[in-house]
Amino acid sequence: MGEPSDKLFLISRINRNYPLVKAQRNLILIQYFNRLEINSLYFLVPTFSLAFLIVVLKDFIGLDLYAVGFPFIPYLIMSFLVGLIIILFLKIFPDKKLQETVAYLEELKEMV
């Protein structure tokens, strides 16, 4: 899975003196990591939101959700829906700078 440091390394390697092909390769990798981050939210949001809620309520409020009889299954379903909504927003409103850079490189490719 792509770490943010990998993405940062790829961005820092791009400079204006690079040949077009190297810049395009780095952009393809950055786009791949971006899609991987968004798609990993399908799994991460539902999986860790319930655990986060349990730990936070137990530590800060002292409320034991197991003793109270908290409805875990409906919460898990709702967190899955929230994860889908977050992913939907990320896909509707993608990274503008990345799109502009890809469009610019396509223009350069057409000129050459």
C-alpha positions in Angstrom: 0.0 0.0 0.0 1.3 3.4 -0.9 2.4 5.5 2.1 2.2 9.3 2.0 6.0 9.4 2.2 6.1 7.5 -1.1 3.8 10.0 -2.7 5.8 12.9 -1.3 9.0 11.3 -2.6 7.5 11.0 -6.1 6.3 14.6 -6.1 9.7 15.9 -4.9 11.4 14.0 -7.7 9.5 15.9 -10.4 11.2 19.0 -11.6 11.0 21.0 -14.8 14.3 19.6 -16.2 13.0 16.1 -16.3 12.3 14.5 -19.7 8.6 14.3 -20.4 8.5 10.5 -20.1 10.0 10.5 -16.6 7.5 13.1 -15.4 4.6 11.1 -16.9 5.8 7.9 -15.1 6.0 9.7 -11.8 2.5 11.2 -12.4 1.1 7.8 -13.2 2.5 6.5 -9.9 1.1 9.4 -8.0 -2.3 8.8 -9.6 -2.1 5.1 -8.6 -1.3 6.0 -5.0 -4.1 8.5 -4.9 -6.6 5.9 -6.1 -5.2 3.3 -3.7 -5.7 5.8 -0.8 -9.3 6.4 -1.8 -10.1 2.8 -2.3 -8.5 1.7 0.9 -11.1 3.9 2.7 -13.7 1.2 1.8 -12.1 -1.0 4.3 -10.5 1.4 6.8 -13.5 3.5 7.8 -15.8 0.7 8.8 -13.1 -1.3 10.4 -11.5 1.3 12.6 -14.4 3.6 13.4 -16.0 1.1 15.8 -12.8 0.3 17.6 -12.0 4.1 17.8 -15.4 4.7 19.3 -15.0 2.0 21.9 -11.6 3.2 23.0 -12.5 6.9 23.2 -15.7 6.4 25.2 -14.0 4.0 27.6 -11.0 6.2 28.2 -12.5 9.6 28.4 -16.0 9.0 29.6 -15.6 5.7 31.3 -18.5 4.2 29.4 -18.2 0.5 28.6 -20.2 -0.1 25.4 -20.2 -3.8 26.0 -22.0 -3.5 29.3 -24.5 -1.0 28.0 -25.5 -3.2 25.2 -24.5 -0.9 22.3 -25.9 -2.0 18.9 -22.6 -2.8 17.2 -24.1 -4.2 14.0 -26.2 -1.1 13.0 -23.2 1.1 13.9 -21.0 -0.9 11.7 -23.5 -0.7 8.8 -23.8 3.1 9.3 -20.0 3.5 9.4 -19.8 1.6 6.1 -22.4 4.1 4.6 -20.4 7.0 5.9 -17.3 5.6 4.3 -19.1 5.3 1.0 -20.2 8.9 1.3 -16.6 10.1 2.0 -15.3 8.1 -1.0 -18.1 9.5 -3.2 -17.1 13.1 -2.2 -13.4 12.3 -2.9 -14.3 10.9 -6.3 -16.6 13.8 -7.2 -14.1 16.4 -6.1 -10.6 15.0 -7.0 -7.3 16.7 -6.5 -7.4 19.7 -8.9 -3.6 20.2 -9.0 -3.1 16.6 -10.0 -5.7 17.0 -12.8 -4.1 20.2 -14.0 -0.6 18.6 -14.0 -1.9 15.6 -16.0 -3.6 18.0 -18.5 -0.4 20.0 -18.9 1.7 17.0 -19.6 -0.9 15.8 -22.2 -0.5 19.2 -23.9 3.2 18.8 -23.9 3.0 15.3 -25.3 0.8 16.6 -28.1 3.3 19.3 -28.9 6.2 16.9 -29.2 
